[in-house]
């Protein structure tokens, strides 16, 4: 339903207000306030003509996102960007994040000392159980990531036997089998189809050539999302917002890709977008997380834990999910293990 009385200036200022209240970056707030000031200077006819002709972006202070908001508002529609912000405007983020954390039954992205984690599988599983999880997905790295001691096909088969034995001992707690599989340069996955088909959950992530051009990265990600074995798209931008003291690794910018196309593909193919809770990642950024919400994606709030204590990092991801209006029902690790496995097709 459209509203002929919508005011694009008021909508832009409301967005800026909500961004300020959510402690978003100052430059993002300024973008909406600057756009509101630019629009306010135009008479109604010129504003309408520019929106129809698609020339709003030619005005100083108006970019892609703000132009889209103005066009939507002029059409009598609540701007999508504003709708995402309003979805969480009346709820305490801390309260909503805590409620979401209480709903989580497991973690879909963890590592053991079989690849680059620091602890044995049993220790990771017992730690997950101790913080209230019903299951944990073991997702050690695939072969190409040699720096992380990625698992060859033979080692992965051996790990599956170890997990089966541990599950007999730890029941009713479950270790679900999985992998964090590299998305290769052509978008294929770094493990055999036969082994991927045996796993409960497959997290596919880009770890190489993170600064490829946007069109190259987009094609690569779309190919991986289209693979029938892919269940979760891991840390989609690959960014590091802080350095890693343990490795001496510094900050890393986001990979560039067509987020609209990637999230639309995830929604269509039933691939969950990971909300990576590692403090140095916090991936995807909130603006992209909101896009994924609007696209109708499912999500996995994961820790990417490489040590037992890191399994308790999920509150970081839950807070971001709450800020961005993620529906808990669309978070796959709020589901039971049986429902999760039914969704992944295993």
Secondary structure, DSSP 8 states (H G I E B T S, - for coil): ---TT--HHHHHHHHHHHHHHTT--HHHHHHHHHHHHHHHTS-HHHHHHHHHHT-GGGSTT--HHHHHHHHHHHTT---HHHHHHHTTTTS-HHHHHHHHHHH--EEEEE--TTTT-SS-HHHHHHHHHHTT-SEEEE--BBTT-GGGT-B-HHHHHHHHHHHHHHHHHHTTSEEEEEEEEEB-TTS-BSS-HHHHHH-SEEEEE--S-TT--HHHHHHHHHHHHHSTT--EE-STT--BSS-BTTTTB--B------HHHHHHHHHHHT-EEEEE--TTT-BS-HHHHHHHHHHT--EEEE--BSSGGGGGGHHHHHHHHHHTT--GGGBGGGS-HHHHHHHHT-
